[in-house]
């Protein structure tokens, strides 16, 4: 499955079902591009971005 790198919008929380409901880190993480994460994008809870230089995707 394709993966995308997302980070939460300031003031929003995005639980990650793959990690037992832990919140998406402020710096972002690599997540599967599925219906759940697409809804987070559509609802404005998260934005797609590039990983920080030197950082490794989760």
mmJSON file of the N, C-alpha and C atoms, coordinates in Angstrom:
{"data_MODEL":{"atom_site":{
"group_PDB":["ATOM","ATOM","ATOM","ATOM","ATOM","ATOM","ATOM","ATOM","ATOM","ATOM","ATOM","ATOM","ATOM","ATOM","ATOM","ATOM","ATOM","ATOM","ATOM","ATOM","ATOM","ATOM","ATOM","ATOM","ATOM","ATOM","ATOM","ATOM","ATOM","ATOM","ATOM","ATOM","ATOM","ATOM","ATOM","ATOM","ATOM","ATOM","ATOM","ATOM","ATOM","ATOM","ATOM","ATOM","ATOM","ATOM","ATOM","ATOM","ATOM","ATOM","ATOM","ATOM","ATOM","ATOM","ATOM","ATOM","ATOM","ATOM","ATOM","ATOM","ATOM","ATOM","ATOM","ATOM","ATOM","ATOM","ATOM","ATOM","ATOM","ATOM","ATOM","ATOM","ATOM","ATOM","ATOM","ATOM","ATOM","ATOM","ATOM","ATOM","ATOM","ATOM","ATOM","ATOM","ATOM","ATOM","ATOM","ATOM","ATOM","ATOM","ATOM","ATOM","ATOM","ATOM","ATOM","ATOM","ATOM","ATOM","ATOM","ATOM","ATOM","ATOM","ATOM","ATOM","ATOM","ATOM","ATOM","ATOM","ATOM","ATOM","ATOM","ATOM","ATOM","ATOM","ATOM","ATOM","ATOM","ATOM","ATOM","ATOM","ATOM","ATOM","ATOM","ATOM","ATOM","ATOM","ATOM","ATOM","ATOM","ATOM","ATOM","ATOM","ATOM","ATOM","ATOM","ATOM","ATOM","ATOM","ATOM","ATOM","ATOM","ATOM","ATOM","ATOM","ATOM","ATOM","ATOM","ATOM","ATOM","ATOM","ATOM","ATOM","ATOM","ATOM","ATOM","ATOM","ATOM","ATOM","ATOM","ATOM","ATOM","ATOM","ATOM","ATOM","ATOM","ATOM","ATOM","ATOM","ATOM","ATOM","ATOM","ATOM","ATOM","ATOM"],
"id":[1,2,3,4,5,6,7,8,9,10,11,12,13,14,15,16,17,18,19,20,21,22,23,24,25,26,27,28,29,30,31,32,33,34,35,36,37,38,39,40,41,42,43,44,45,46,47,48,49,50,51,52,53,54,55,56,57,58,59,60,61,62,63,64,65,66,67,68,69,70,71,72,73,74,75,76,77,78,79,80,81,82,83,84,85,86,87,88,89,90,91,92,93,94,95,96,97,98,99,100,101,102,103,104,105,106,107,108,109,110,111,112,113,114,115,116,117,118,119,120,121,122,123,124,125,126,127,128,129,130,131,132,133,134,135,136,137,138,139,140,141,142,143,144,145,146,147,148,149,150,151,152,153,154,155,156,157,158,159,160,161,162,163,164,165,166,167,168,169,170,171,172,173,174],
"type_symbol":["N","C","C","N","C","C","N","C","C","N","C","C","N","C","C","N","C","C","N","C","C","N","C","C","N","C","C","N","C","C","N","C","C","N","C","C","N","C","C","N","C","C","N","C","C","N","C","C","N","C","C","N","C","C","N","C","C","N","C","C","N","C","C","N","C","C","N","C","C","N","C","C","N","C","C","N","C","C","N","C","C","N","C","C","N","C","C","N","C","C","N","C","C","N","C","C","N","C","C","N","C","C","N","C","C","N","C","C","N","C","C","N","C","C","N","C","C","N","C","C","N","C","C","N","C","C","N","C","C","N","C","C","N","C","C","N","C","C","N","C","C","N","C","C","N","C","C","N","C","C","N","C","C","N","C","C","N","C","C","N","C","C","N","C","C","N","C","C","N","C","C","N","C","C"],
"label_atom_id":["N","CA","C","N","CA","C","N","CA","C","N","CA","C","N","CA","C","N","CA","C","N","CA","C","N","CA","C","N","CA","C","N","CA","C","N","CA","C","N","CA","C","N","CA","C","N","CA","C","N","CA","C","N","CA","C","N","CA","C","N","CA","C","N","CA","C","N","CA","C","N","CA","C","N","CA","C","N","CA","C","N","CA","C","N","CA","C","N","CA","C","N","CA","C","N","CA","C","N","CA","C","N","CA","C","N","CA","C","N","CA","C","N","CA","C","N","CA","C","N","CA","C","N","CA","C","N","CA","C","N","CA","C","N","CA","C","N","CA","C","N","CA","C","N","CA","C","N","CA","C","N","CA","C","N","CA","C","N","CA","C","N","CA","C","N","CA","C","N","CA","C","N","CA","C","N","CA","C","N","CA","C","N","CA","C","N","CA","C","N","CA","C","N","CA","C","N","CA","C","N","CA","C"],
"label_alt_id":[null,null,null,null,null,null,null,null,null,null,null,null,null,null,null,null,null,null,null,null,null,null,null,null,null,null,null,null,null,null,null,null,null,null,null,null,null,null,null,null,null,null,null,null,null,null,null,null,null,null,null,null,null,null,null,null,null,null,null,null,null,null,null,null,null,null,null,null,null,null,null,null,null,null,null,null,null,null,null,null,null,null,null,null,null,null,null,null,null,null,null,null,null,null,null,null,null,null,null,null,null,null,null,null,null,null,null,null,null,null,null,null,null,null,null,null,null,null,null,null,null,null,null,null,null,null,null,null,null,null,null,null,null,null,null,null,null,null,null,null,null,null,null,null,null,null,null,null,null,null,null,null,null,null,null,null,null,null,null,null,null,null,null,null,null,null,null,null,null,null,null,null,null,null],
"label_comp_id":["UNK","UNK","UNK","UNK","UNK","UNK","UNK","UNK","UNK","UNK","UNK","UNK","UNK","UNK","UNK","UNK","UNK","UNK","UNK","UNK","UNK","UNK","UNK","UNK","UNK","UNK","UNK","UNK","UNK","UNK","UNK","UNK","UNK","UNK","UNK","UNK","UNK","UNK","UNK","UNK","UNK","UNK","UNK","UNK","UNK","UNK","UNK","UNK","UNK","UNK","UNK","UNK","UNK","UNK","UNK","UNK","UNK","UNK","UNK","UNK","UNK","UNK","UNK","UNK","UNK","UNK","UNK","UNK","UNK","UNK","UNK","UNK","UNK","UNK","UNK","UNK","UNK","UNK","UNK","UNK","UNK","UNK","UNK","UNK","UNK","UNK","UNK","UNK","UNK","UNK","UNK","UNK","UNK","UNK","UNK","UNK","UNK","UNK","UNK","UNK","UNK","UNK","UNK","UNK","UNK","UNK","UNK","UNK","UNK","UNK","UNK","UNK","UNK","UNK","UNK","UNK","UNK","UNK","UNK","UNK","UNK","UNK","UNK","UNK","UNK","UNK","UNK","UNK","UNK","UNK","UNK","UNK","UNK","UNK","UNK","UNK","UNK","UNK","UNK","UNK","UNK","UNK","UNK","UNK","UNK","UNK","UNK","UNK","UNK","UNK","UNK","UNK","UNK","UNK","UNK","UNK","UNK","UNK","UNK","UNK","UNK","UNK","UNK","UNK","UNK","UNK","UNK","UNK","UNK","UNK","UNK","UNK","UNK","UNK"],
"label_asym_id":["A","A","A","A","A","A","A","A","A","A","A","A","A","A","A","A","A","A","A","A","A","A","A","A","A","A","A","A","A","A","A","A","A","A","A","A","A","A","A","A","A","A","A","A","A","A","A","A","A","A","A","A","A","A","A","A","A","A","A","A","A","A","A","A","A","A","A","A","A","A","A","A","A","A","A","A","A","A","A","A","A","A","A","A","A","A","A","A","A","A","A","A","A","A","A","A","A","A","A","A","A","A","A","A","A","A","A","A","A","A","A","A","A","A","A","A","A","A","A","A","A","A","A","A","A","A","A","A","A","A","A","A","A","A","A","A","A","A","A","A","A","A","A","A","A","A","A","A","A","A","A","A","A","A","A","A","A","A","A","A","A","A","A","A","A","A","A","A","A","A","A","A","A","A"],
"label_entity_id":["1","1","1","1","1","1","1","1","1","1","1","1","1","1","1","1","1","1","1","1","1","1","1","1","1","1","1","1","1","1","1","1","1","1","1","1","1","1","1","1","1","1","1","1","1","1","1","1","1","1","1","1","1","1","1","1","1","1","1","1","1","1","1","1","1","1","1","1","1","1","1","1","1","1","1","1","1","1","1","1","1","1","1","1","1","1","1","1","1","1","1","1","1","1","1","1","1","1","1","1","1","1","1","1","1","1","1","1","1","1","1","1","1","1","1","1","1","1","1","1","1","1","1","1","1","1","1","1","1","1","1","1","1","1","1","1","1","1","1","1","1","1","1","1","1","1","1","1","1","1","1","1","1","1","1","1","1","1","1","1","1","1","1","1","1","1","1","1","1","1","1","1","1","1"],
"label_seq_id":[1,1,1,2,2,2,3,3,3,4,4,4,5,5,5,6,6,6,7,7,7,8,8,8,9,9,9,10,10,10,11,11,11,12,12,12,13,13,13,14,14,14,15,15,15,16,16,16,17,17,17,18,18,18,19,19,19,20,20,20,21,21,21,22,22,22,23,23,23,24,24,24,25,25,25,26,26,26,27,27,27,28,28,28,29,29,29,30,30,30,31,31,31,32,32,32,33,33,33,34,34,34,35,35,35,36,36,36,37,37,37,38,38,38,39,39,39,40,40,40,41,41,41,42,42,42,43,43,43,44,44,44,45,45,45,46,46,46,47,47,47,48,48,48,49,49,49,50,50,50,51,51,51,52,52,52,53,53,53,54,54,54,55,55,55,56,56,56,57,57,57,58,58,58],
"pdbx_PDB_ins_code":[null,null,null,null,null,null,null,null,null,null,null,null,null,null,null,null,null,null,null,null,null,null,null,null,null,null,null,null,null,null,null,null,null,null,null,null,null,null,null,null,null,null,null,null,null,null,null,null,null,null,null,null,null,null,null,null,null,null,null,null,null,null,null,null,null,null,null,null,null,null,null,null,null,null,null,null,null,null,null,null,null,null,null,null,null,null,null,null,null,null,null,null,null,null,null,null,null,null,null,null,null,null,null,null,null,null,null,null,null,null,null,null,null,null,null,null,null,null,null,null,null,null,null,null,null,null,null,null,null,null,null,null,null,null,null,null,null,null,null,null,null,null,null,null,null,null,null,null,null,null,null,null,null,null,null,null,null,null,null,null,null,null,null,null,null,null,null,null,null,null,null,null,null,null],
"Cartn_x":[0.85,0.0,0.894,0.483,1.219,1.206,2.328,2.425,2.613,2.097,2.237,2.761,3.371,3.904,2.956,2.391,1.429,1.888,1.455,1.628,0.306,0.009,-1.248,-1.209,-2.359,-2.498,-2.43,-1.766,-1.7,-3.098,-3.2,-4.467,-5.365,-4.927,-5.718,-4.944,-5.673,-5.072,-5.516,-4.582,-4.877,-4.431,-5.336,-4.962,-4.564,-3.531,-3.043,-3.491,-4.438,-4.947,-3.874,-2.849,-1.78,-0.893,-0.9,-0.06,-0.899,-1.97,-2.789,-3.464,-3.684,-4.37,-3.449,-2.122,-1.19,-1.373,-1.161,-1.343,-0.223,-0.573,0.403,1.358,2.678,3.635,3.552,3.869,3.832,4.741,5.849,6.789,6.346,5.295,4.769,5.242,4.63,4.964,4.477,5.095,4.676,3.501,2.417,1.211,0.687,-0.11,-0.67,-1.701,-1.731,-2.735,-4.005,-4.82,-6.075,-7.238,-8.427,-9.625,-9.544,-8.988,-8.907,-8.076,-6.871,-5.999,-6.505,-7.183,-7.77,-8.852,-9.614,-10.624,-9.948,-8.809,-8.09,-7.653,-7.199,-6.825,-8.055,-9.132,-10.346,-10.958,-10.86,-11.431,-10.523,-9.309,-8.387,-7.661,-7.653,-6.96,-5.463,-5.073,-3.669,-3.358,-2.066,-1.615,-0.478,-0.4,0.694,1.93,3.076,4.315,5.468,6.66,7.862,8.528,9.184,9.888,10.963,11.233,12.282,13.617,14.434,15.726,16.559,17.098,17.899,17.062,15.753,14.883,14.478,14.146,13.709,12.211,11.484,10.048,9.755,8.658,8.262,7.722],
"Cartn_y":[-1.184,0.0,1.244,2.236,3.503,4.157,4.776,5.496,6.975,7.803,9.244,9.776,10.941,11.552,12.671,12.564,13.554,14.112,15.339,15.906,16.545,16.559,17.151,18.674,19.251,20.706,21.186,22.314,22.812,22.903,22.383,22.41,21.217,20.311,19.114,17.875,16.84,15.569,14.507,13.668,12.606,11.266,10.507,9.185,8.274,7.47,6.548,5.131,4.585,3.243,2.154,2.351,1.356,1.318,2.385,2.469,2.501,1.777,1.673,2.965,3.866,5.11,6.23,5.988,7.065,8.193,9.409,10.56,10.676,11.143,11.424,12.473,12.235,13.201,14.561,15.616,16.975,17.109,16.375,16.422,15.588,14.813,13.999,12.567,11.753,10.338,9.79,8.692,7.99,7.091,7.218,6.436,5.845,4.774,4.216,5.176,5.272,6.125,5.296,5.34,4.587,5.535,4.968,5.792,6.6,6.031,6.738,8.022,7.882,9.052,10.023,9.531,10.436,11.296,10.704,11.493,12.563,12.224,13.228,14.391,14.079,15.138,15.948,15.281,15.958,16.834,16.377,17.129,18.259,18.34,19.391,19.104,17.836,17.471,17.291,16.971,16.71,17.278,17.486,17.95,17.044,16.868,16.087,16.983,16.422,17.178,16.242,16.803,16.003,15.836,14.687,14.507,15.564,15.927,16.903,16.363,17.219,16.784,16.177,15.016,14.326,13.451,13.634,12.815,11.567,10.531,9.339,9.16,8.735,8.528,7.444,7.576,6.581,5.342],
"Cartn_z":[0.0,0.0,0.0,-0.723,-0.773,0.608,0.954,2.223,1.932,2.819,2.701,4.033,4.004,5.214,5.619,6.81,7.309,8.637,8.897,10.232,10.623,11.918,12.354,12.219,11.972,11.934,13.388,13.669,15.046,15.681,16.892,17.613,17.329,16.461,16.14,16.581,16.944,17.33,16.337,15.929,14.976,15.554,16.159,16.659,15.498,15.718,14.696,15.049,14.295,14.617,14.53,13.717,13.598,14.838,15.616,16.821,18.086,18.106,19.312,19.72,18.767,19.073,19.518,19.515,19.856,18.854,19.307,18.43,17.412,16.235,15.195,15.744,15.68,16.234,15.537,16.271,15.704,14.495,14.498,13.387,12.189,12.365,11.284,11.326,10.462,10.373,9.039,8.641,7.434,7.804,7.08,7.351,6.049,6.127,4.894,4.299,2.986,2.34,2.201,3.245,3.26,3.565,3.68,3.885,5.181,6.245,7.519,7.375,6.817,6.702,5.649,4.641,3.658,4.312,5.238,5.977,6.83,7.456,8.258,7.374,6.152,5.213,4.808,4.43,3.98,5.074,6.327,7.452,7.929,7.388,7.793,9.095,9.525,10.76,10.541,9.308,8.988,7.611,7.369,6.057,5.592,4.276,3.712,3.646,3.978,3.97,3.667,3.635,3.45,4.813,5.022,6.296,6.484,7.71,8.011,7.51,6.959,6.433,7.568,7.299,8.305,9.228,9.192,10.021,9.256,9.967,9.276,9.472,8.448,8.586,9.604,10.301,11.304,10.643],
"occupancy":[1.0,1.0,1.0,1.0,1.0,1.0,1.0,1.0,1.0,1.0,1.0,1.0,1.0,1.0,1.0,1.0,1.0,1.0,1.0,1.0,1.0,1.0,1.0,1.0,1.0,1.0,1.0,1.0,1.0,1.0,1.0,1.0,1.0,1.0,1.0,1.0,1.0,1.0,1.0,1.0,1.0,1.0,1.0,1.0,1.0,1.0,1.0,1.0,1.0,1.0,1.0,1.0,1.0,1.0,1.0,1.0,1.0,1.0,1.0,1.0,1.0,1.0,1.0,1.0,1.0,1.0,1.0,1.0,1.0,1.0,1.0,1.0,1.0,1.0,1.0,1.0,1.0,1.0,1.0,1.0,1.0,1.0,1.0,1.0,1.0,1.0,1.0,1.0,1.0,1.0,1.0,1.0,1.0,1.0,1.0,1.0,1.0,1.0,1.0,1.0,1.0,1.0,1.0,1.0,1.0,1.0,1.0,1.0,1.0,1.0,1.0,1.0,1.0,1.0,1.0,1.0,1.0,1.0,1.0,1.0,1.0,1.0,1.0,1.0,1.0,1.0,1.0,1.0,1.0,1.0,1.0,1.0,1.0,1.0,1.0,1.0,1.0,1.0,1.0,1.0,1.0,1.0,1.0,1.0,1.0,1.0,1.0,1.0,1.0,1.0,1.0,1.0,1.0,1.0,1.0,1.0,1.0,1.0,1.0,1.0,1.0,1.0,1.0,1.0,1.0,1.0,1.0,1.0,1.0,1.0,1.0,1.0,1.0,1.0],
"B_iso_or_equiv":[0.0,0.0,0.0,0.0,0.0,0.0,0.0,0.0,0.0,0.0,0.0,0.0,0.0,0.0,0.0,0.0,0.0,0.0,0.0,0.0,0.0,0.0,0.0,0.0,0.0,0.0,0.0,0.0,0.0,0.0,0.0,0.0,0.0,0.0,0.0,0.0,0.0,0.0,0.0,0.0,0.0,0.0,0.0,0.0,0.0,0.0,0.0,0.0,0.0,0.0,0.0,0.0,0.0,0.0,0.0,0.0,0.0,0.0,0.0,0.0,0.0,0.0,0.0,0.0,0.0,0.0,0.0,0.0,0.0,0.0,0.0,0.0,0.0,0.0,0.0,0.0,0.0,0.0,0.0,0.0,0.0,0.0,0.0,0.0,0.0,0.0,0.0,0.0,0.0,0.0,0.0,0.0,0.0,0.0,0.0,0.0,0.0,0.0,0.0,0.0,0.0,0.0,0.0,0.0,0.0,0.0,0.0,0.0,0.0,0.0,0.0,0.0,0.0,0.0,0.0,0.0,0.0,0.0,0.0,0.0,0.0,0.0,0.0,0.0,0.0,0.0,0.0,0.0,0.0,0.0,0.0,0.0,0.0,0.0,0.0,0.0,0.0,0.0,0.0,0.0,0.0,0.0,0.0,0.0,0.0,0.0,0.0,0.0,0.0,0.0,0.0,0.0,0.0,0.0,0.0,0.0,0.0,0.0,0.0,0.0,0.0,0.0,0.0,0.0,0.0,0.0,0.0,0.0,0.0,0.0,0.0,0.0,0.0,0.0],
"pdbx_formal_charge":[null,null,null,null,null,null,null,null,null,null,null,null,null,null,null,null,null,null,null,null,null,null,null,null,null,null,null,null,null,null,null,null,null,null,null,null,null,null,null,null,null,null,null,null,null,null,null,null,null,null,null,null,null,null,null,null,null,null,null,null,null,null,null,null,null,null,null,null,null,null,null,null,null,null,null,null,null,null,null,null,null,null,null,null,null,null,null,null,null,null,null,null,null,null,null,null,null,null,null,null,null,null,null,null,null,null,null,null,null,null,null,null,null,null,null,null,null,null,null,null,null,null,null,null,null,null,null,null,null,null,null,null,null,null,null,null,null,null,null,null,null,null,null,null,null,null,null,null,null,null,null,null,null,null,null,null,null,null,null,null,null,null,null,null,null,null,null,null,null,null,null,null,null,null],
"auth_seq_id":[1,1,1,2,2,2,3,3,3,4,4,4,5,5,5,6,6,6,7,7,7,8,8,8,9,9,9,10,10,10,11,11,11,12,12,12,13,13,13,14,14,14,15,15,15,16,16,16,17,17,17,18,18,18,19,19,19,20,20,20,21,21,21,22,22,22,23,23,23,24,24,24,25,25,25,26,26,26,27,27,27,28,28,28,29,29,29,30,30,30,31,31,31,32,32,32,33,33,33,34,34,34,35,35,35,36,36,36,37,37,37,38,38,38,39,39,39,40,40,40,41,41,41,42,42,42,43,43,43,44,44,44,45,45,45,46,46,46,47,47,47,48,48,48,49,49,49,50,50,50,51,51,51,52,52,52,53,53,53,54,54,54,55,55,55,56,56,56,57,57,57,58,58,58],
"auth_comp_id":["UNK","UNK","UNK","UNK","UNK","UNK","UNK","UNK","UNK","UNK","UNK","UNK","UNK","UNK","UNK","UNK","UNK","UNK","UNK","UNK","UNK","UNK","UNK","UNK","UNK","UNK","UNK","UNK","UNK","UNK","UNK","UNK","UNK","UNK","UNK","UNK","UNK","UNK","UNK","UNK","UNK","UNK","UNK","UNK","UNK","UNK","UNK","UNK","UNK","UNK","UNK","UNK","UNK","UNK","UNK","UNK","UNK","UNK","UNK","UNK","UNK","UNK","UNK","UNK","UNK","UNK","UNK","UNK","UNK","UNK","UNK","UNK","UNK","UNK","UNK","UNK","UNK","UNK","UNK","UNK","UNK","UNK","UNK","UNK","UNK","UNK","UNK","UNK","UNK","UNK","UNK","UNK","UNK","UNK","UNK","UNK","UNK","UNK","UNK","UNK","UNK","UNK","UNK","UNK","UNK","UNK","UNK","UNK","UNK","UNK","UNK","UNK","UNK","UNK","UNK","UNK","UNK","UNK","UNK","UNK","UNK","UNK","UNK","UNK","UNK","UNK","UNK","UNK","UNK","UNK","UNK","UNK","UNK","UNK","UNK","UNK","UNK","UNK","UNK","UNK","UNK","UNK","UNK","UNK","UNK","UNK","UNK","UNK","UNK","UNK","UNK","UNK","UNK","UNK","UNK","UNK","UNK","UNK","UNK","UNK","UNK","UNK","UNK","UNK","UNK","UNK","UNK","UNK","UNK","UNK","UNK","UNK","UNK","UNK"],
"auth_asym_id":["A","A","A","A","A","A","A","A","A","A","A","A","A","A","A","A","A","A","A","A","A","A","A","A","A","A","A","A","A","A","A","A","A","A","A","A","A","A","A","A","A","A","A","A","A","A","A","A","A","A","A","A","A","A","A","A","A","A","A","A","A","A","A","A","A","A","A","A","A","A","A","A","A","A","A","A","A","A","A","A","A","A","A","A","A","A","A","A","A","A","A","A","A","A","A","A","A","A","A","A","A","A","A","A","A","A","A","A","A","A","A","A","A","A","A","A","A","A","A","A","A","A","A","A","A","A","A","A","A","A","A","A","A","A","A","A","A","A","A","A","A","A","A","A","A","A","A","A","A","A","A","A","A","A","A","A","A","A","A","A","A","A","A","A","A","A","A","A","A","A","A","A","A","A"],
"auth_atom_id":["N","CA","C","N","CA","C","N","CA","C","N","CA","C","N","CA","C","N","CA","C","N","CA","C","N","CA","C","N","CA","C","N","CA","C","N","CA","C","N","CA","C","N","CA","C","N","CA","C","N","CA","C","N","CA","C","N","CA","C","N","CA","C","N","CA","C","N","CA","C","N","CA","C","N","CA","C","N","CA","C","N","CA","C","N","CA","C","N","CA","C","N","CA","C","N","CA","C","N","CA","C","N","CA","C","N","CA","C","N","CA","C","N","CA","C","N","CA","C","N","CA","C","N","CA","C","N","CA","C","N","CA","C","N","CA","C","N","CA","C","N","CA","C","N","CA","C","N","CA","C","N","CA","C","N","CA","C","N","CA","C","N","CA","C","N","CA","C","N","CA","C","N","CA","C","N","CA","C","N","CA","C","N","CA","C","N","CA","C","N","CA","C","N","CA","C","N","CA","C","N","CA","C"],
"pdbx_PDB_model_num":[1,1,1,1,1,1,1,1,1,1,1,1,1,1,1,1,1,1,1,1,1,1,1,1,1,1,1,1,1,1,1,1,1,1,1,1,1,1,1,1,1,1,1,1,1,1,1,1,1,1,1,1,1,1,1,1,1,1,1,1,1,1,1,1,1,1,1,1,1,1,1,1,1,1,1,1,1,1,1,1,1,1,1,1,1,1,1,1,1,1,1,1,1,1,1,1,1,1,1,1,1,1,1,1,1,1,1,1,1,1,1,1,1,1,1,1,1,1,1,1,1,1,1,1,1,1,1,1,1,1,1,1,1,1,1,1,1,1,1,1,1,1,1,1,1,1,1,1,1,1,1,1,1,1,1,1,1,1,1,1,1,1,1,1,1,1,1,1,1,1,1,1,1,1]
}}}
